[in-house]
Amino acid sequence: MEKNSLDINDFTLLLLATLAINSRIIYLEDKNKKTITLSIQYKQIIENILCTENDWKEEFSVLIDMEEYFKDHFAWERKFALSFKQTLNQLNKSLEYDFENDAFLINFTNDEANEILAKYPDEKLRNIMTHFVYLLMDDTYTRYYQENVYDHFAPTVERMHRVFAKK
């Protein structure tokens, strides 16, 4: 059977490079420097994204093996966490913790990110990852938004139960 999604290590590498390229932090003194900010709630955010009532699950199936994810998302999250740690080690990157914003920080350069992106020349794949990254960084998934506007957690859990019930 042909696998239509990225290998977890390719997913992790492409995710990091795309997060770096789309960093919101601007360094006026060094325009080549990028800092990835990834919410410590990234697992919950990914779950919320994949469990929305739209076509994102299908769109992102080229990035994430949805059968594996929905069979046991906790197992997929552990696999992703191990890949994340391994990829950071391979890239010789350290992870810092931003206590104020509850986020992981990872420093990259544009050159490093572009070198990784060059390994994934498929423009459609890169555009899908960019969409995923925009959602992952979206303020909709911040604690402030969840507490003051809309809590995505309850509908996500309900949808996960419906998906599992169908199998």
Secondary structure, 3 states (H helix, E strand, C coil): CCCCCCCHHHHHHHHHHHHHHCCCCCCCCCCCEEEEEEECCHHHHHHHHHCCCCCHHHHHHHCCCHHHHHHCHHHHHHHHHHHHHHHHHHCCCCCEEECCCCEEEEEEEHHHHHHHHCCCCCHHHHHHHHHHHHHHCCHHHCHHHHHHCCCCHHHHHHHHHHHHHHC
